[in-house]
């Protein structure tokens, strides 16, 4: 996917026609990232929906993290 320069994770969420409430966590290159993080060339991005079961939240590293 080609993105404009300075595209943030929250901009990408809108670009793929999701509401911000549909995404609980953004991973960029395998690490939890802020919704305000700017996506760089060749970054790998994953969007995690709300409702991920507890054990996976701990394994993925986003249990009790405050992200916005």
Helices and strands as residue ranges (DSSP letters): H 9-15, G 20-22, E 25-28, E 31-33, E 45-48, H 54-60
